């Protein structure tokens, strides 16, 4: 009887054994991770490196292990900026070992993978308003890369669609219409002016081959076809480029034709 009891005591699991094993496993798994900026040629944290290399599972593990999602690199950049499209300095990448030796270029540029990483970082309360050393945010990089899905995710998380007083919308005006539409739907001012007084409609009308789709999207969202700066109106820019389809869209929206810019003063 005593033997039977002792065996039972030896084989009966501790009520919290599973939790202890899981906790010890998590500690062991997290132990090798360095959460601070690495002292190498790139100067990234582990979570930044995972974002650059488009590794969503690695990002998830680092978040679970307590990595600071808002940690800054040498240029003030964050993991969210890298996930959105910021690139590692080309010069530093040309030296030493490859940053992402196991990843192919198409994997690094896959937007669906990057959207997943962005969403995981946002779920971990990554800040969308942080600015790097050259004054750019995560949403700027997403617009620059024409990642419409990432732009939409960042705007829904609180990014400013009017960032840069029209610069962001002007940047989107030369890209895909989905990116431009995401900004406008989320509150971007269609008549905001970038430095130099250019509106997004002027920028789209001034494209070499004429960005007809973006011109249509801007007009649909209330862009002023008659807005002008010292170089002309959207119609004037389109005429200089010979963009016939864009001219038709602008004229249908009420844009005036000009034979000369600036308009000649009327004489009596």
One Martini backbone bead per residue (centre of mass of N, CA, C, O) as a GRO file, in nm:
protein
  268
    1UNK     BB    1   0.058   0.062  -0.022
    2UNK     BB    2   0.303   0.253   0.009
    3UNK     BB    3   0.406   0.207  -0.276
    4UNK     BB    4   0.155   0.308  -0.427
    5UNK     BB    5   0.165   0.598  -0.313
    6UNK     BB    6   0.452   0.679  -0.405
    7UNK     BB    7   0.398   0.646  -0.705
    8UNK     BB    8   0.164   0.845  -0.723
    9UNK     BB    9   0.333   1.090  -0.627
   10UNK     BB   10   0.545   1.076  -0.859
   11UNK     BB   11   0.324   1.085  -1.114
   12UNK     BB   12   0.186   1.328  -1.022
   13UNK     BB   13   0.109   1.625  -1.134
   14UNK     BB   14   0.152   1.938  -1.117
   15UNK     BB   15  -0.091   2.180  -1.139
   16UNK     BB   16   0.153   2.390  -1.272
   17UNK     BB   17   0.341   2.252  -1.483
   18UNK     BB   18   0.262   2.372  -1.760
   19UNK     BB   19   0.322   2.667  -1.689
   20UNK     BB   20   0.618   2.624  -1.619
   21UNK     BB   21   0.710   2.514  -1.893
   22UNK     BB   22   0.617   2.755  -2.064
   23UNK     BB   23   0.781   2.970  -1.914
   24UNK     BB   24   1.060   2.843  -1.955
   25UNK     BB   25   1.041   2.841  -2.264
   26UNK     BB   26   1.011   3.148  -2.300
   27UNK     BB   27   1.273   3.231  -2.162
   28UNK     BB   28   1.457   3.067  -2.347
   29UNK     BB   29   1.359   3.202  -2.617
   30UNK     BB   30   1.429   3.509  -2.514
   31UNK     BB   31   1.726   3.522  -2.409
   32UNK     BB   32   1.894   3.592  -2.692
   33UNK     BB   33   1.754   3.858  -2.703
   34UNK     BB   34   1.809   4.185  -2.833
   35UNK     BB   35   1.654   4.502  -2.769
   36UNK     BB   36   1.874   4.662  -2.850
   37UNK     BB   37   2.088   4.820  -3.028
   38UNK     BB   38   2.298   4.720  -3.262
   39UNK     BB   39   2.660   4.687  -3.302
   40UNK     BB   40   2.655   4.760  -3.625
   41UNK     BB   41   2.631   4.871  -3.952
   42UNK     BB   42   2.308   4.931  -3.903
   43UNK     BB   43   2.173   4.990  -3.616
   44UNK     BB   44   1.967   4.770  -3.521
   45UNK     BB   45   1.712   4.609  -3.413
   46UNK     BB   46   1.557   4.315  -3.412
   47UNK     BB   47   1.276   4.429  -3.508
   48UNK     BB   48   1.385   4.582  -3.749
   49UNK     BB   49   1.508   4.347  -3.899
   50UNK     BB   50   1.240   4.190  -3.931
   51UNK     BB   51   1.106   4.414  -4.102
   52UNK     BB   52   1.309   4.431  -4.332
   53UNK     BB   53   1.289   4.097  -4.380
   54UNK     BB   54   0.995   4.003  -4.373
   55UNK     BB   55   0.917   3.873  -4.052
   56UNK     BB   56   0.635   3.811  -3.885
   57UNK     BB   57   0.709   3.587  -3.676
   58UNK     BB   58   0.944   3.740  -3.552
   59UNK     BB   59   0.786   3.983  -3.462
   60UNK     BB   60   0.591   3.830  -3.274
   61UNK     BB   61   0.809   3.722  -3.084
   62UNK     BB   62   0.930   3.995  -2.997
   63UNK     BB   63   0.674   4.107  -2.877
   64UNK     BB   64   0.632   3.872  -2.668
   65UNK     BB   65   0.935   3.943  -2.544
   66UNK     BB   66   0.938   4.281  -2.520
   67UNK     BB   67   0.982   4.458  -2.746
   68UNK     BB   68   1.048   4.774  -2.866
   69UNK     BB   69   0.857   4.921  -3.117
   70UNK     BB   70   0.992   5.233  -3.065
   71UNK     BB   71   1.263   5.198  -3.135
   72UNK     BB   72   1.571   5.354  -3.227
   73UNK     BB   73   1.775   5.446  -3.458
   74UNK     BB   74   2.027   5.642  -3.586
   75UNK     BB   75   1.774   5.801  -3.762
   76UNK     BB   76   1.496   5.758  -3.591
   77UNK     BB   77   1.396   5.491  -3.659
   78UNK     BB   78   1.150   5.230  -3.715
   79UNK     BB   79   0.985   4.942  -3.764
   80UNK     BB   80   0.739   5.073  -3.903
   81UNK     BB   81   0.896   5.214  -4.128
   82UNK     BB   82   1.013   4.956  -4.252
   83UNK     BB   83   0.741   4.816  -4.308
   84UNK     BB   84   0.633   5.060  -4.496
   85UNK     BB   85   0.941   5.122  -4.676
   86UNK     BB   86   1.192   5.167  -4.554
   87UNK     BB   87   1.535   5.195  -4.618
   88UNK     BB   88   1.836   5.086  -4.610
   89UNK     BB   89   2.131   5.195  -4.630
   90UNK     BB   90   2.315   5.132  -4.907
   91UNK     BB   91   2.606   5.171  -4.808
   92UNK     BB   92   2.595   4.974  -4.563
   93UNK     BB   93   2.502   4.722  -4.739
   94UNK     BB   94   2.785   4.702  -4.904
   95UNK     BB   95   2.880   4.597  -4.629
   96UNK     BB   96   2.933   4.306  -4.549
   97UNK     BB   97   2.686   4.131  -4.459
   98UNK     BB   98   2.387   4.035  -4.512
   99UNK     BB   99   2.088   4.116  -4.369
  100UNK     BB  100   1.901   3.901  -4.566
  101UNK     BB  101   2.008   3.597  -4.658
  102UNK     BB  102   1.707   3.430  -4.673
  103UNK     BB  103   1.606   3.656  -4.873
  104UNK     BB  104   1.416   3.768  -5.127
  105UNK     BB  105   1.312   4.035  -5.298
  106UNK     BB  106   1.007   3.950  -5.330
  107UNK     BB  107   0.971   3.914  -5.022
  108UNK     BB  108   1.041   4.208  -4.933
  109UNK     BB  109   0.802   4.332  -5.142
  110UNK     BB  110   0.563   4.205  -5.006
  111UNK     BB  111   0.270   4.348  -4.910
  112UNK     BB  112   0.127   4.136  -4.734
  113UNK     BB  113   0.358   4.098  -4.534
  114UNK     BB  114   0.378   4.399  -4.448
  115UNK     BB  115   0.094   4.426  -4.339
  116UNK     BB  116   0.126   4.218  -4.114
  117UNK     BB  117   0.347   4.371  -3.964
  118UNK     BB  118   0.201   4.634  -3.918
  119UNK     BB  119  -0.039   4.509  -3.756
  120UNK     BB  120   0.140   4.396  -3.526
  121UNK     BB  121   0.258   4.667  -3.436
  122UNK     BB  122  -0.011   4.811  -3.383
  123UNK     BB  123  -0.112   4.601  -3.170
  124UNK     BB  124   0.161   4.698  -2.997
  125UNK     BB  125   0.155   5.024  -3.007
  126UNK     BB  126   0.262   5.167  -3.237
  127UNK     BB  127   0.384   5.468  -3.349
  128UNK     BB  128   0.274   5.687  -3.615
  129UNK     BB  129   0.416   5.990  -3.536
  130UNK     BB  130   0.696   5.932  -3.587
  131UNK     BB  131   1.019   6.088  -3.653
  132UNK     BB  132   1.280   6.123  -3.836
  133UNK     BB  133   1.575   6.292  -3.927
  134UNK     BB  134   1.396   6.380  -4.211
  135UNK     BB  135   1.074   6.402  -4.137
  136UNK     BB  136   0.960   6.100  -4.141
  137UNK     BB  137   0.704   5.870  -4.174
  138UNK     BB  138   0.540   5.584  -4.223
  139UNK     BB  139   0.334   5.699  -4.433
  140UNK     BB  140   0.537   5.817  -4.627
  141UNK     BB  141   0.669   5.544  -4.707
  142UNK     BB  142   0.409   5.413  -4.812
  143UNK     BB  143   0.356   5.619  -5.037
  144UNK     BB  144   0.631   5.600  -5.181
  145UNK     BB  145   0.574   5.275  -5.231
  146UNK     BB  146   0.265   5.222  -5.291
  147UNK     BB  147   0.113   5.110  -5.016
  148UNK     BB  148  -0.213   5.107  -4.978
  149UNK     BB  149  -0.269   4.912  -4.735
  150UNK     BB  150  -0.076   5.058  -4.541
  151UNK     BB  151  -0.196   5.334  -4.553
  152UNK     BB  152  -0.473   5.251  -4.442
  153UNK     BB  153  -0.374   5.134  -4.169
  154UNK     BB  154  -0.237   5.398  -4.066
  155UNK     BB  155  -0.485   5.584  -4.082
  156UNK     BB  156  -0.664   5.412  -3.889
  157UNK     BB  157  -0.430   5.459  -3.654
  158UNK     BB  158  -0.365   5.801  -3.699
  159UNK     BB  159  -0.262   5.914  -3.937
  160UNK     BB  160  -0.181   6.197  -4.132
  161UNK     BB  161  -0.322   6.296  -4.440
  162UNK     BB  162  -0.185   6.614  -4.403
  163UNK     BB  163   0.101   6.574  -4.429
  164UNK     BB  164   0.293   6.846  -4.530
  165UNK     BB  165   0.092   7.032  -4.674
  166UNK     BB  166   0.051   6.825  -4.950
  167UNK     BB  167   0.291   6.630  -4.997
  168UNK     BB  168   0.153   6.352  -4.974
  169UNK     BB  169  -0.053   6.390  -5.206
  170UNK     BB  170   0.156   6.456  -5.426
  171UNK     BB  171   0.297   6.182  -5.408
  172UNK     BB  172   0.037   6.013  -5.480
  173UNK     BB  173  -0.027   6.145  -5.770
  174UNK     BB  174   0.219   5.951  -5.908
  175UNK     BB  175   0.064   5.698  -5.846
  176UNK     BB  176  -0.165   5.510  -5.726
  177UNK     BB  177  -0.504   5.535  -5.682
  178UNK     BB  178  -0.531   5.380  -5.410
  179UNK     BB  179  -0.352   5.566  -5.243
  180UNK     BB  180  -0.504   5.828  -5.294
  181UNK     BB  181  -0.782   5.730  -5.196
  182UNK     BB  182  -0.703   5.667  -4.903
  183UNK     BB  183  -0.646   5.960  -4.826
  184UNK     BB  184  -0.922   6.088  -4.903
  185UNK     BB  185  -1.108   5.904  -4.730
  186UNK     BB  186  -0.922   5.996  -4.461
  187UNK     BB  187  -0.907   6.341  -4.507
  188UNK     BB  188  -0.777   6.465  -4.738
  189UNK     BB  189  -0.689   6.757  -4.893
  190UNK     BB  190  -0.737   6.822  -5.233
  191UNK     BB  191  -0.616   7.149  -5.194
  192UNK     BB  192  -0.350   7.111  -5.102
  193UNK     BB  193  -0.020   7.257  -5.055
  194UNK     BB  194   0.279   7.242  -5.161
  195UNK     BB  195   0.571   7.328  -5.211
  196UNK     BB  196   0.508   7.585  -5.461
  197UNK     BB  197   0.177   7.550  -5.484
  198UNK     BB  198   0.106   7.258  -5.533
  199UNK     BB  199  -0.126   7.048  -5.634
  200UNK     BB  200  -0.229   6.733  -5.696
  201UNK     BB  201  -0.358   6.806  -5.970
  202UNK     BB  202  -0.107   6.931  -6.095
  203UNK     BB  203   0.075   6.688  -6.068
  204UNK     BB  204  -0.099   6.486  -6.235
  205UNK     BB  205  -0.108   6.678  -6.496
  206UNK     BB  206   0.230   6.682  -6.513
  207UNK     BB  207   0.262   6.424  -6.625
  208UNK     BB  208   0.403   6.298  -6.896
  209UNK     BB  209   0.143   6.081  -6.948
  210UNK     BB  210  -0.080   6.116  -6.768
  211UNK     BB  211  -0.284   6.085  -6.473
  212UNK     BB  212  -0.598   6.016  -6.523
  213UNK     BB  213  -0.699   5.862  -6.271
  214UNK     BB  214  -0.607   6.074  -6.057
  215UNK     BB  215  -0.767   6.309  -6.167
  216UNK     BB  216  -1.045   6.177  -6.125
  217UNK     BB  217  -1.022   6.133  -5.819
  218UNK     BB  218  -0.984   6.431  -5.738
  219UNK     BB  219  -1.245   6.541  -5.863
  220UNK     BB  220  -1.436   6.352  -5.702
  221UNK     BB  221  -1.302   6.497  -5.419
  222UNK     BB  222  -1.287   6.830  -5.490
  223UNK     BB  223  -1.099   6.942  -5.683
  224UNK     BB  224  -0.960   7.237  -5.808
  225UNK     BB  225  -0.943   7.324  -6.147
  226UNK     BB  226  -0.859   7.652  -6.083
  227UNK     BB  227  -0.613   7.625  -5.950
  228UNK     BB  228  -0.318   7.837  -5.873
  229UNK     BB  229  -0.002   7.940  -5.978
  230UNK     BB  230   0.268   8.088  -6.126
  231UNK     BB  231   0.258   7.837  -6.355
  232UNK     BB  232  -0.055   7.760  -6.311
  233UNK     BB  233  -0.272   7.520  -6.401
  234UNK     BB  234  -0.372   7.211  -6.464
  235UNK     BB  235  -0.432   7.278  -6.761
  236UNK     BB  236  -0.155   7.397  -6.830
  237UNK     BB  237   0.012   7.146  -6.765
  238UNK     BB  238  -0.134   6.953  -6.962
  239UNK     BB  239  -0.073   7.117  -7.221
  240UNK     BB  240   0.235   7.102  -7.210
  241UNK     BB  241   0.217   6.772  -7.221
  242UNK     BB  242  -0.030   6.670  -7.403
  243UNK     BB  243  -0.290   6.585  -7.217
  244UNK     BB  244  -0.586   6.515  -7.345
  245UNK     BB  245  -0.750   6.357  -7.128
  246UNK     BB  246  -0.701   6.559  -6.902
  247UNK     BB  247  -0.829   6.804  -7.039
  248UNK     BB  248  -1.115   6.686  -7.053
  249UNK     BB  249  -1.160   6.654  -6.750
  250UNK     BB  250  -1.114   6.952  -6.671
  251UNK     BB  251  -1.331   7.079  -6.853
  252UNK     BB  252  -1.570   6.916  -6.725
  253UNK     BB  253  -1.488   7.072  -6.437
  254UNK     BB  254  -1.435   7.394  -6.544
  255UNK     BB  255  -1.187   7.450  -6.695
  256UNK     BB  256  -0.991   7.679  -6.834
  257UNK     BB  257  -0.867   7.823  -7.111
  258UNK     BB  258  -0.526   7.886  -7.233
  259UNK     BB  259  -0.301   8.071  -7.444
  260UNK     BB  260  -0.166   8.201  -7.179
  261UNK     BB  261   0.123   8.222  -6.946
  262UNK     BB  262   0.022   8.453  -6.819
  263UNK     BB  263  -0.237   8.627  -6.853
  264UNK     BB  264  -0.339   8.864  -7.045
  265UNK     BB  265  -0.401   9.180  -7.029
  266UNK     BB  266  -0.658   9.371  -7.064
  267UNK     BB  267  -0.764   9.596  -7.321
  268UNK     BB  268  -0.922   9.922  -7.413
   0.00000   0.00000   0.00000
